[in-house]
Every structure is written in structure tokens, then in C-alpha cells.
Amino acid sequence: MYEGKSVAVVVPAYNEQTQIGQVLATMPGFVDRVIVVDDVSQDATAEIVRQWIAEESQGQSPRTVLLCHEANAGVGSAIVTGYREAMRQQMDVTAVMAGDGQMDPGELESIVAPVAAGQCDYTKGNRLFYRNAWEIIPRHRFLGNAFLSMLTKIASGYWHVADSQTGYTAISLEALETIDLDGVYPRYGYPNDLLVRLNIFDFRVADVPIRPVYNVGEQSKMKLWRVIPTMSWLIFRRFCWRLGRKYVIRDFHPLVLFYGFGFLSSAIGLLLGLYLLAHRIIFGPPVAETSALFAALLLLTGLQLELFAMWFDMEVNRDLKVRIGPKRRDGAKPGA
């Protein structure tokens, strides 16, 4: 229990035999239930967890449970499986810690505390705000994360959040029971998708600064050159889906029209400008000034409409922003 709230931790695991034991051994004492979800590992991950549960069972009821998928479904699907088990047990706060040891267990209290205190409905770690993040995080991962975080700000409506790809999170029981877990993206786009779903129901989200952890024996299974194009397309689709669900179906807001006409005007202006440029290069004669001005006008008008739409979106979601500072050295809890 933490401040009178029951706490569960979901640990998605896939081929983590070298790290999973350390993750379980360092789990903080205030955690009531540890839910390990094995996504059909090809190594001894499941066996190690079973041995751990057997040792916990000696003389007391174990707090660790192991759930095994029948087929590999992805990290997002593994987390959803853990969420469902936490909901079944009516856990007040459910956190997520990866099975690869990259999430410092000492930071778990900072992640859980704001949700347990009712300050917000969902917290996520933010490694990009750590003072030496640029030196600690591999450069290609830092830049890729920053790019996807910018896209996720626009898509989710949570303009204050960064490090969208972190999996170190905590969520309230109310939020879990509200969102549609069946539709959550099953693989690496899971955290981006979840933020969009939380925004539709106006849940409050907070970033919690945490220390990046690398080179502890983890093995990255993500290939950025494949993930970024796939993720960018997913984020764009979720952006359009959020606009329809939140600003058309649930309620109407003119920012949808600003975005729609903005995209249309920008696209026409850009295509017309490229056509005029190609015409000038290939055929030689200069294009008509009025045509060039018309293309520039369409492009600039579209960009202006899109910026207005973003500003409207920021205003609508302003009350969902919760700021959580780093843990104070005097021992006070986050947000105190």
C-alpha cells in the first residue's frame, strides 16, 4: 500500500532472463502486486519468474503472479494483459516497469505518488529533462525520441509532455476502467496511443523527471529505422481519430475546421509551388508572378490556420496539465 492506495506493477517481459531476477528483487516494498507478463520468451524468463514465485510462497502468500501469452503479441498487448489483471484485483494505482532493468526502482515512488494523491490520472517518466540526458542516452535514441515526442504532443493534445516513448508509467483505476483497452495499439506505439485515448476523456497527465538508465545488460529490440516511419504514421492516424472523437462526436470545436482547411490549403499551395518550380527548371521560361504568389498565399494561409488550430487545442487542454517536480532531497514526496 502507498498512502492508503493499493499498488500493482505490471512487468512486460520478452527474453529478459538476465535482467528479470534483478527487477523482481529490487521491487519496492510498498508494491502490493507484481504482475509479470511473459510474451512468449524464447529463453528462461518464465522459469526464473516461477522460481521467484516459489521462493516467495514459502510461509506467505506471494505478491508476484506470472501471466503467459500463448503467442507473441507485442509489448503493448503484454501491458494490457497486466492492466486487466490489476483491474480484476481492483488495484487503485497500476504502474509499469520493463523487465530489462532500465527503470530505476528507486524512482517508482515518484511515479506512483501523484496518482495515489489524486493530483493526476496518469504519470509518465521523462528522461529527456534529466540534467545529463544528452550524455547518458544514446544520441540516435535521444533524437528519435525527441522527434516522436513532438509528433505525440500534437496528436495527443498533451502539449506539456515529452519523452513519449518511456514505458515507466502509473495510471489510476478510474482511467483504466474508462478507456477501451481492446483498441490499444499492441506494440511499440502503445504509449502514444494511450495518451490519445486518455485525452479524449480529459484525464490529467503529468511528466515526472527520472534518471535515464542504460548499459545495465539490457538488449534493445527496437530498430529506429523501422520504428520511426511506422510510428509516425500511427501517430498521424491517432491524431485524426482524436479530432473526430473529441471535437466532433463528444463535443464540437471549430479547431477541427481550422485543421481541415489548413491542411488542405497547405497541401494545395505546396503542390502548386513544386509544380511551378519543376516547370521553371524543365521548360526554362519563368512562371507568372501571380501563380507564384497564389501558391505562396495558399501555403502561408494553411500554415496560419494550422497554428491557430494548435493554439485552440492548447487552450482546450490547458487544465489537463499537471506539473510534477523532481523528488526533493529533504524527503518530501513529489508535489509536496
N, C-alpha and C positions, 0 to 999 in steps of 0.2 A: 504493500500500500504506500501511496505517496500523498501526504496531506489529505488523508481520508478517501482517496480515489484508488480504485484497483487499476493496476498497470499490467499490460501484456506487451511482449516484444515479439514481433514476427521476424524470423531469421530465414530469408530465402537462401537456399544453398544449391550449388551445382559444381561438383568436382572441387570441393573445399576440404579434402582430408587433411591437408597440412595446417589449416587455419581454424577449422570449426571447433576443435577442442579448446583452443585459447579463447575464442569468442564466448563459449559457454562458461569457462572457468572464471572469466572476468566480468560476468554479468552482475550489475549492482544488486544489492540485497533487497531494495525496495520493489523489485520486479516480482509480481505475483505469478505470472505465467510466461514461459518461454515457448514459443511455437515455432519449431524448425520445420520448414517445408523443403523436402528434397525433391528437386526437379529432374528425377531420373539420372542421378550422378553415375558416372562410369567408374568411379573409384570407391574408396571405402568410407565416404562421407556418412552414409546412413548407418553403417556398422558402428562407427565411432560415436554417433549420437545415441544409438541404442545402448552401447556400453555405459555412456554417461548417465542415461536414464536409470539403468540397472544399479549403478552406484548411488544415485540419488534415492532410490527406492528403499535402501537399507535403513529400516527403522522409521521412515517417514514417507509421506506422500510426495512423489516427485513433482517439481514445478515445471519440468520440461516435457513437452509432448512432441512426437515426430509424426508428421503427415507426409506421405509419399505419393507423388503423382504417378500415374500409370504410363504416361507419355510426356516427353519434354514439351512444355507449353510456354516457356519464357519466364523471365523474372517478374514481370507484371502479373502474370497469372499465378505465380507462386505466392506473391504478396496478397493477392485477392483471396487465395485459399486460406492464408493465415488470418486475414481480416474476418472471414466468415466464421472461423473457429472462435476468434475473440468476441464477435457479436453473439455467437451461441452461448458463450460464457458470460455475456453482459459485462465485459471489461470497460471501465469508464474511459481509459486512455490506452490507445494501442500505438506503440512505436514500431519502427522498422530499423533493424541493424543488419547489414550484409554479413554473410558468412565468411568473408575473405579477410576479416580483421582490419579493414580500412576505416572503421568507425570507432573512435576512442570511447570506451565505455564510461570514462570519466565525464564525458560531455552529455551523457544521457539525461541527467537531471536537468540540465539547461534546456534540453529539447522538450522534456515532459512537463516541466513546471508551468509554462504559460497556459497549456491546455488544461492541466489539472486545476489551475486557479481560475479558469473561465475567462482569461484575457483574450483568448482566440480559440478557433476551432481546429486549426491545423498549423503546425510548425514544421519548418524545414531548415536543415543546416545550411549555412552559407560559407563555403570555404574561400570564396573569392575575396571576401572582406578581411581575411586574416592578414596580419601585418607583413608576413613573408611569403604570401601565397605564390607570388611570381617566381620565387626561388625554389619553393617546395614542389609545386605542381608541375609536371612535365609541360613544356611550352605548348606543344601541339594540343594537349588536352585542355590547357587553360584557354587558349584561343578558340578552340572548338566549343567549349562550354560557354564562353562569353557570347559567341555568335548565337548559339541556340537559346541562351538566356534572353537575349534581346528580342528574338522572334517570339519567345514564350510570353514576354511582357505584353506584347501587342495582342497575341492570341488569347491569353487568359484574362486580361483585364486587371491583373495584379501588377501594376506598374512599379511597385516598390521592391519586388522580389528579384533576386539574382541567383546564380548557381542552380539553374532549373534542373540539372541532371543529378543532383545529390539524392541519395536514397535514404539519408538519415532524417527521419520524419516522425511526427506524432500526430494523431488525429483523435477527435472526440467520438464517443459512441453515437451521439446525435448525427454527426456528419456521415458516419458510416451507414447509419440506417436510412439516410435521406438520399444519397447518391445511388445511381444504378451501377452496381459493381459488375453486373453481367456485361456491360458495354465497355468496360475499361480496357484500354489497349494492353495486350498481353506481354509485350516485350519491352525494349529499352525506352520506348516512348511513353511508358506508363506514368512517370511523374508529371510530364507535360499535360497529358490527357486528364489526369486527376485534378490539376489546378483549374483547367477549363470547367470541369464538372462542378467543382466547389464554387466557382464564381457565379455560375448560373443560379445557385441558391443563396448567394450573398453570404457565404461563410467567411469569417475573418481569418486571414493568413498572416503569419509572422515569420520573418527570417531570423535565425539565431546564428550569430557568428561562431564558427567552430574551427578547430585546427585541422588542416589537411593531413592525412596520414598516407604515406607512400613508402614503398620499399620495405614492407614487413613480411614479404613472402607471397604476396598476392600475385595472381596471374590474370592480366586483363584479357577478357574475352570479347572486347569491343574493337572493331576496326573502324576508325573515324572516317576513312574514305568511303565506306559503305553506309555508315550510320547517318552522317550529316545530310546527304540528299534525301534519304528515306525519312529522316526526322523532319526536315524542312517541309516536305510535302504533307506529312501527318499534321504538323503544327498549322499549316495553312488551312487544311480541311477542318480542323477543330476550331480555328478562328471563325470560319464561315458558319459552322454549326452553332457556335456560341452566339453570334449575332442573331441568327434566326430564332434560337430558343429563348434568349434573354430579352431581346429588343423587338421581337415581332410576336412570338407566341405568348410569352409570360406577360409582357408589357410592351408598349410601343415607345420608341425613342427615335427622333429624326436623324440621329447619327448613322443609322442604317442607310438612309438616303445619301448622306454626305459620303460615306464609304463607297456606296454603289456608283454614284455619279463621278466620284473622284477617281476610282479605278478605271471606269470607262473612259473618262476624259484623258487620263494619263496614258492609257494604252493606245488610244487613237492618236494622240499627239506624238508619242514615241514612235509608233509605226510609220506615221506620216513623215516625221523627221528623218527616220532611217531611209525611207523611200526616196526622199528628196536628196539626201546625201549620196545614195547609191546612183541616182540619176545624174548627179553632178560629176561623180567620179567616172562613170562609164561613158556617158554621152558628151561630157565636156561643157556644153553651154550652161551658164548659170541659171538657177531656178528663179522663178518670180519671187520678188521680195514679199509679196502678200502671202504666198504659200508658206514661206519660211516663218513669217510672223504668226500665221494661223496655227502652224504646228507648235510653235513655242507657247502661244497663248493656251492651247489645249493642255499641253504638258504642265505648265505652271498653274493653271486653274485646277487641274486634277490634284496636283500635289498640295495646293492650298486647302482643297476640300478634305483631303485625307488628314491633314494636320488638324483641321477643325474637328474632324470625327474623333481623332485620338484625344484631343483636349476634352471633348464631351465625355468620352469613355473614362478618362481620368477623374472627372468630376463626379460621375455616377458612382464610381467605385472608391471614392476617397475615404469613406467611412469604414471600408474593409481593411484599411492599412493599420497594422499594429507594429510598433517598433519595439524590439526587444534588444537590450544592450548585452554586452558580454558579462559573464559572471564576475561579480565584484570580489576583490581579494579579501574583504572583511568578512566573507562568508555569507553575505546576504544572498537571497535567491534572485534569479533573473527577474527583472521587472520591479524589484523592490526599491 
